[in-house]
Amino acid sequence: MTIKLEHVLKRVQALPPLPTSALRVIALTKNPATTVKELETVIGQDPSLTAGILRQANSAYYGYARRISSLQEAIVMLGFQVTQGLAMASAVAPLLKNNLIGYEIEQEGLWKHSMLTAMTAKRLCQYHKLPFGDVAFTAGLLHDIGKLVISIYVQEVGPFLVEKVKEVKLSYSELEEKVIGYNHATVGGFLARTWFLPEDLVSAISYHHSPSQAPSYPELACVIHVANGLASLLGIGGGVDSLLNPIQQEALDKLSLKESDLELLMADLGEFLIDPTLFS
């Protein structure tokens, strides 16, 4: 049932664009001349964006001893790149909270899995002193956006993919590409470009299941690949393919990760799952 590229692109273009405020936040946070006041002004014009950033800033994940009550304080304490990630989280939350029948993902399941992947990616970068922790948060948040587009195609062949993955030495995403013509990672890259996202995010999204093939930012793609695998193991959200896309040894070697490192990350993130505000 190979799908033509034009049909996929039409579905990509049918999704709503990112809010202008989120795109402006991305542009401002990448400009070293931007001031806190300028960023506060842009975010403050979008009440839902403001509320989302303050809610996440006060979650247990960030661990501040006192409550952050103003947008300016949040931007100063969190920094520009974290603010960018939280702005993106607020912008895409309505899309990621939809149920996706093809992947057997219930309402808010993709949102929870995406947030957990984002947090795992950032923690991994912190532990191993990798230079793109906050970019990794945003990439982790957006890594599965392609599922929004091709879930309808997966719905037609889902049982076949699950059965076939047991017979052949291919991952679920590899079978998606063979059967449908495109996997959700590649389609996510199409969508990221439609949203005018920067190349580091496009690459990490496009190659999060095949990081060794990434022509640019392969290390970041490896981070998202590992983070996605760990988030899937925690069993939050995800979908029918969660345990059918195993973590590749090549990606672990690229990041110099050992089994003990993965166990530490899993234990650390497990502590945050008790926070009821984390996925709100």
Buried (B, 14 or more C-beta within 10 A) or exposed (E): EEBEEEEBBEBBEEBEEBBEBBBBBBBBBEEEEBEBEEBBEBBEEBEEBBEBBBBBBBBBBBEBEEEBEEBBBBBBEBEBBBBBBBBBBBBBBEBBBBEBEBBBBBEBBBBBBBBBBBBBBBBBBEBEEBEBBBBBBBBBBBBBBBBBBBBEBBBEBBEEBBEBBEEEEBBBBBBBBBBBBBBBBBBBBBBBBBBEBBEBBBBBBBBBBBBBEBEEBBBBBBBBBBBBBBBBBBEBBBBBBBEBBEBBEEBBEBBEBEEEBBEBBBEBBEEBBEEEEBBE
